[in-house]
Protein backbone atom coordinates (compact mmCIF):
# COMPACT_ATOMS: atom_id res chain seq x y z
CA UNK A 1 0.00 0.00 0.00
CA UNK A 2 1.33 3.44 -0.85
CA UNK A 3 2.24 5.96 1.76
CA UNK A 4 0.89 9.51 1.68
CA UNK A 5 3.37 12.04 0.31
CA UNK A 6 3.09 14.36 3.32
CA UNK A 7 4.51 11.75 5.78
CA UNK A 8 8.27 11.61 6.26
CA UNK A 9 9.96 8.43 4.99
CA UNK A 10 13.19 7.18 6.62
CA UNK A 11 16.17 6.52 4.30
CA UNK A 12 15.86 2.76 4.85
CA UNK A 13 12.23 2.86 3.66
CA UNK A 14 12.81 4.64 0.36
CA UNK A 15 12.20 2.67 -2.81
CA UNK A 16 15.40 2.16 -4.72
CA UNK A 17 15.62 1.97 -8.51
CA UNK A 18 16.38 -1.47 -9.91
CA UNK A 19 17.93 -2.57 -13.15
CA UNK A 20 16.07 -5.45 -14.81
CA UNK A 21 18.25 -8.32 -15.96
CA UNK A 22 17.64 -10.46 -18.99
CA UNK A 23 17.22 -14.22 -18.92
CA UNK A 24 20.52 -15.82 -19.89
CA UNK A 25 20.34 -17.46 -23.33
CA UNK A 26 22.13 -20.60 -22.14
CA UNK A 27 19.50 -21.30 -19.50
CA UNK A 28 16.50 -20.57 -21.67
CA UNK A 29 14.58 -23.62 -22.83
CA UNK A 30 13.79 -23.83 -26.51
CA UNK A 31 10.25 -23.09 -27.59
CA UNK A 32 8.67 -26.10 -29.21
CA UNK A 33 6.97 -24.03 -31.91
CA UNK A 34 10.30 -22.52 -32.99
CA UNK A 35 12.18 -25.80 -33.23
CA UNK A 36 12.22 -27.15 -36.76
CA UNK A 37 13.44 -30.29 -38.36
CA UNK A 38 16.16 -29.89 -40.99
CA UNK A 39 13.75 -31.04 -43.72
CA UNK A 40 10.00 -30.80 -43.93
CA UNK A 41 8.13 -34.04 -44.48
CA UNK A 42 7.16 -34.38 -48.11
CA UNK A 43 5.65 -36.95 -50.36
CA UNK A 44 2.21 -38.05 -51.43
CA UNK A 45 -0.74 -36.65 -49.47
CA UNK A 46 1.49 -34.35 -47.39
CA UNK A 47 0.76 -31.14 -49.26
CA UNK A 48 3.13 -28.26 -49.74
CA UNK A 49 2.85 -25.49 -47.18
CA UNK A 50 2.48 -21.93 -48.36
CA UNK A 51 1.99 -18.73 -46.39
CA UNK A 52 -1.66 -17.71 -46.19
CA UNK A 53 -2.87 -20.51 -48.46
CA UNK A 54 -6.41 -19.91 -47.21
CA UNK A 55 -6.50 -16.67 -49.17
CA UNK A 56 -6.75 -18.82 -52.31
CA UNK A 57 -10.30 -19.70 -51.18
CA UNK A 58 -11.24 -16.03 -51.16
CA UNK A 59 -9.86 -15.39 -54.62
CA UNK A 60 -11.32 -18.63 -56.00
CA UNK A 61 -14.74 -17.77 -54.57
CA UNK A 62 -14.64 -14.42 -56.37
CA UNK A 63 -13.43 -15.83 -59.70
CA UNK A 64 -15.66 -18.92 -59.72
CA UNK A 65 -18.57 -16.63 -58.85
CA UNK A 66 -18.22 -15.19 -62.34
CA UNK A 67 -18.89 -18.60 -63.92
CA UNK A 68 -22.30 -20.02 -64.78
CA UNK A 69 -23.04 -23.60 -63.71
CA UNK A 70 -25.43 -26.09 -65.25
CA UNK A 71 -25.98 -27.50 -61.75
CA UNK A 72 -25.46 -24.86 -59.04
CA UNK A 73 -24.58 -27.47 -56.41
CA UNK A 74 -21.24 -28.06 -58.20
CA UNK A 75 -20.03 -24.52 -57.47
CA UNK A 76 -18.59 -25.13 -53.99
CA UNK A 77 -16.59 -28.20 -55.03
CA UNK A 78 -15.16 -26.27 -57.99
CA UNK A 79 -14.20 -23.33 -55.74
CA UNK A 80 -12.32 -25.61 -53.35
CA UNK A 81 -10.59 -27.48 -56.18
CA UNK A 82 -9.41 -24.28 -57.84
CA UNK A 83 -8.21 -22.94 -54.47
CA UNK A 84 -6.26 -26.15 -53.82
CA UNK A 85 -4.48 -25.89 -57.17
CA UNK A 86 -3.82 -22.17 -56.70
CA UNK A 87 -2.33 -22.79 -53.25
CA UNK A 88 -0.17 -25.57 -54.68
CA UNK A 89 1.08 -23.29 -57.46
CA UNK A 90 1.92 -20.57 -54.94
CA UNK A 91 3.65 -23.02 -52.62
CA UNK A 92 5.98 -24.18 -55.39
CA UNK A 93 7.87 -20.90 -55.03
CA UNK A 94 7.06 -20.38 -51.32
CA UNK A 95 4.73 -17.42 -51.52
CA UNK A 96 1.09 -16.68 -50.86
CA UNK A 97 -1.55 -17.21 -53.56
CA UNK A 98 -2.47 -14.48 -56.03
CA UNK A 99 -5.11 -13.90 -58.67
CA UNK A 100 -2.73 -15.26 -61.32
CA UNK A 101 -2.54 -18.57 -59.44
CA UNK A 102 -6.32 -18.89 -59.52
CA UNK A 103 -6.44 -18.01 -63.22
CA UNK A 104 -3.80 -20.62 -64.04
CA UNK A 105 -5.75 -23.21 -62.04
CA UNK A 106 -8.96 -22.31 -63.90
CA UNK A 107 -7.17 -22.59 -67.25
CA UNK A 108 -5.57 -25.90 -66.27
CA UNK A 109 -9.02 -27.34 -65.48
CA UNK A 110 -10.49 -25.96 -68.71
CA UNK A 111 -12.84 -23.54 -66.97
CA UNK A 112 -13.33 -20.11 -68.40
CA UNK A 113 -16.07 -18.53 -70.40
CA UNK A 114 -19.40 -20.25 -70.91
CA UNK A 115 -21.43 -22.66 -68.82
CA UNK A 116 -19.69 -25.23 -66.63
CA UNK A 117 -21.49 -28.50 -67.33
CA UNK A 118 -22.08 -31.19 -64.73
CA UNK A 119 -19.69 -33.40 -66.72
CA UNK A 120 -16.89 -30.77 -66.50
CA UNK A 121 -17.43 -30.43 -62.75
CA UNK A 122 -17.19 -34.19 -62.06
CA UNK A 123 -13.42 -34.02 -61.46
CA UNK A 124 -14.16 -31.71 -58.50
CA UNK A 125 -16.87 -33.95 -56.98
CA UNK A 126 -16.59 -34.20 -53.19
CA UNK A 127 -13.58 -31.89 -52.80
CA UNK A 128 -15.42 -29.44 -50.57
CA UNK A 129 -15.97 -32.06 -47.87
CA UNK A 130 -12.94 -34.34 -47.99
CA UNK A 131 -9.39 -33.40 -47.07
CA UNK A 132 -8.14 -36.72 -48.46
CA UNK A 133 -9.82 -36.04 -51.80
CA UNK A 134 -8.24 -32.57 -51.87
CA UNK A 135 -4.77 -34.08 -51.32
CA UNK A 136 -5.30 -36.67 -54.09
CA UNK A 137 -6.59 -33.94 -56.41
CA UNK A 138 -3.54 -31.74 -55.74
CA UNK A 139 -1.11 -34.64 -56.11
CA UNK A 140 -2.64 -35.61 -59.46
CA UNK A 141 -1.46 -32.31 -60.98
CA UNK A 142 2.28 -32.07 -61.53
CA UNK A 143 4.30 -29.02 -60.54
CA UNK A 144 5.33 -28.51 -64.16
CA UNK A 145 1.70 -28.18 -65.25
CA UNK A 146 1.22 -25.33 -62.78
CA UNK A 147 4.44 -23.49 -63.61
CA UNK A 148 2.79 -22.02 -66.69
CA UNK A 149 3.21 -18.27 -66.96
CA UNK A 150 -0.04 -16.47 -66.10
CA UNK A 151 0.40 -14.07 -69.04
CA UNK A 152 0.29 -17.00 -71.47
CA UNK A 153 -2.95 -18.24 -69.88
CA UNK A 154 -4.73 -14.86 -69.93
CA UNK A 155 -4.11 -14.25 -73.66
Steps between C-alpha positions, in 0.01 A plus 500: 500500500633844415591752761365855492748753363472732801642239746876486548669182373823375663798434268469124555137510381558678170439303183820449309522481121576156360655390176314212334718213385439286197458124507830340403482336156679186619237430764200573283308195384421479132146574392342199338330707230833651392688172476504365147622186340772540237259385227125524479313176445403466137349243275156390393205640696723730708427821313737788452472777756463856382451820697135602520379220273146560625491824304475285186145412613406867502638564154354176362158586643510835320621359167277191498209729587535644151433159342159358414426142607261251346445359850552764771588239763834441321621854573644439848700193396643693204596794725688272739673313217618820334620634837695179565678526165566872547649438845716222357625728222584772752673255732733384223689828536419552871267796480136574566236447230408773253236558236738364235519169688122468492488588130764239418305241700179590314679472165660169598155356579353638177265742674451843357226658300167328449297259709674243719320173430441231760739279301780763522446534875524124569877517560426731796229276652528475879801731539316745723445238770803272488855594592625168361332568166658847493847349555447241223371773268805720567743210463347403165618830348874524445702805599603551138137533391452785747822684417335647192542875473175680586544740206489207257176376659322838495562561127 
